[in-house]
Amino acid sequence: YLFCFLSFFLDGEAQVLLKQRQVSVTRGHKTATSMDCTAQGIRDFQNAFIHWYRHVPSKAPERILYIGSGAVSYDDNSYRKKYSSLKKGTNVCTLTINDINSNDEGTYYCAYWHF
């Protein structure tokens, strides 16, 4: 199962809220799945850095990638075929997981902060 949840952070004095619908995916006939992260309170969303993490119980959360102004940076080059991300409109960032299998189980979540 793949799960996601919402989180919020303080950005200076403005509150930034990241919302994710709880999504549970069972492989079935699907080979890929996507999940959205909707941001509120980020002034320049297209240039903001949105990070995607995966958490597996009993392990530390692991960052998969982050996306800034269109370009995706991967923490491990082997993730390039497995994961992709893009920004839609003024406040939605999407993570796509390809070739879903049992090794992909975990909780996926987005985060935001300035570098």
PyMOL commands that set and color helices and strands:
alter all, ss='L'
color gray80, all
select helices_A, chain A and resi 45-47+77-79+102-104
alter helices_A, ss='H'
color red, helices_A
select strands_A, chain A and resi 2-3+7-11+14-19+32-40+50-55+62-67+72-74+83-88+92-98+106-112
alter strands_A, ss='S'
color yellow, strands_A
deselect
rebuild
show_as cartoon
